[in-house]
């Protein structure tokens, strides 16, 4: 980097490392607590080194069931949350990319009206939509179902807008060339638009997966049975007002397991994620 001295780079790196340590310490502290017994956690100060209950605590949480949430095991909670997060991410991308494709490449009456109706939904707060949506789920008997968890959250005006803006940058000559080659709308979408959109899809998938994984209010409303809870809801139920009634070792295990999937998604897809956010020329 031109114009920056060696000492300035050291200071910048030191600040970045300090920031990482500040952010990472609570996660390390949670992991450390997840390896100790309940008695050790209830007798502060908690040691900063891992304990000898790692395998027991994780086995009890994953396979043994947690009492405060009806004996449901964490593996079922992770499965419920994964289904919800994947369903929301994939559903949002599919609906948004098809909506943007229709708005940009088809000419029909009211095309822009439909787009602006979709766009206006960004201005509606969640509180305005959540009660009518819940009423629809009740009428359709979708309470305590995976469809009830996923379907109301798969529409995304933001993703539709992003795909529309990208599709508008595609040269018209590409569309004309596809027509000359005899490609219909579906083939043009599948063979040309989808490959060009893969970085955008990857970036949106990471964002939407984390959005679905961290949902709290909607799963709280639409699930009554403990075996249909997501891991975020279960974490709240596991914590009691009295420390002695809370199985803190299992809470810490569940917290660590709850953050692992989003972290893994970001780590394995970070190259595509960054490329999809910063790439302007396709």
Order of alpha helices (4+ residues) and beta strands (2+ residues): alpha-alpha-alpha-alpha-alpha-alpha-alpha-alpha-alpha-alpha-alpha-alpha-alpha-alpha
